[in-house]
Amino acid sequence: GGPREAWECLASEPSMSLPIRGVRHVMAHTISTEPRAALSEDAVEAVQVCTGEFLSLLVSEARQRVAREGRDAVTEADLLAVLNTLGFRGFTDSLKSHLQR
């Protein structure tokens, strides 16, 4: 699926946990410019837990927003609004651009 399906999946899943393989891949890609850098399994698992907690917070806040407005479904606009509210304004433009692909 594409980016829109990923947002929809996050908005509907009760448990937010990214696959460990995906977390490891992103982390490895991020440090690939450092020749002596290595990833421990503990570090990968810690990032997986932290990202899961962050996603849970994001979706929980979006669900509260939807409930206050008397709606049933969380949309990508709700998730982007919550990111703004939580102080992640710098990320929303790039996410909007990515979602329009």
C-alpha positions in Angstrom: 0.0 0.0 0.0 0.9 3.6 -0.4 1.2 6.4 2.1 -2.5 7.0 2.4 -3.1 3.3 3.3 -0.3 3.6 6.0 -2.1 6.5 7.6 -5.4 4.7 7.5 -3.8 1.6 9.1 -2.3 3.7 11.9 -5.7 5.4 12.5 -7.5 2.1 12.9 -4.9 -0.1 14.7 -5.3 -0.4 18.5 -1.6 -1.5 18.9 1.0 0.7 17.3 4.1 -1.2 16.7 6.3 -0.9 13.6 7.9 -4.1 12.3 11.3 -4.6 13.8 12.8 -5.3 10.4 11.5 -1.9 9.1 12.9 -0.1 12.2 16.3 -1.8 11.7 16.3 -0.8 8.0 15.6 2.8 8.6 18.2 3.0 11.4 20.8 1.3 9.3 20.1 3.6 6.4 20.4 6.6 8.7 23.8 5.6 10.1 25.2 4.2 6.8 27.5 7.2 6.3 29.3 6.3 9.5 31.7 3.5 8.7 32.3 2.4 12.3 28.6 2.6 13.4 26.8 -0.5 14.4 23.3 -1.2 15.7 22.7 -3.3 18.7 19.4 -5.3 19.0 18.7 -3.4 22.2 18.9 -0.1 20.3 16.6 -1.3 17.6 14.1 -2.6 20.1 14.2 0.7 22.1 13.5 2.7 18.9 10.7 0.3 18.0 9.1 0.8 21.5 9.5 4.6 21.3 8.0 4.9 17.8 5.1 2.7 18.9 4.5 4.9 21.9 4.7 8.0 19.8 2.2 6.6 17.2 -0.1 5.6 20.0 -0.1 9.1 21.4 -0.6 10.6 17.9 -3.6 8.4 17.2 -5.1 8.8 20.7 -5.0 12.6 20.3 -6.5 12.3 16.8 -9.3 10.1 18.1 -10.0 12.6 20.9 -10.2 15.4 18.3 -12.6 13.4 16.2 -14.8 12.6 19.2 -15.0 16.3 20.2 -16.1 17.1 16.7 -18.7 14.3 16.7 -17.1 12.4 13.9 -16.5 8.7 13.5 -13.3 8.4 11.5 -9.8 9.7 11.9 -8.4 11.3 8.7 -4.9 12.2 7.7 -5.9 15.8 8.3 -6.6 14.9 11.9 -3.2 13.3 12.3 -1.4 16.2 10.7 -3.3 18.7 12.9 -2.2 16.7 16.0 1.4 16.7 14.8 1.1 20.5 14.6 -0.4 20.7 18.1 2.4 18.6 19.5 5.0 20.9 18.0 6.0 19.0 14.9 5.0 21.7 12.5 8.3 21.3 10.5 7.3 17.8 9.5 3.7 18.4 8.3 4.6 20.0 5.0 6.9 17.1 3.9 4.2 14.6 5.1 1.5 16.5 3.1 3.7 16.4 0.1 4.4 12.7 0.6 0.7 11.9 1.0 -0.1 13.6 -2.3 2.1 11.2 -4.3 
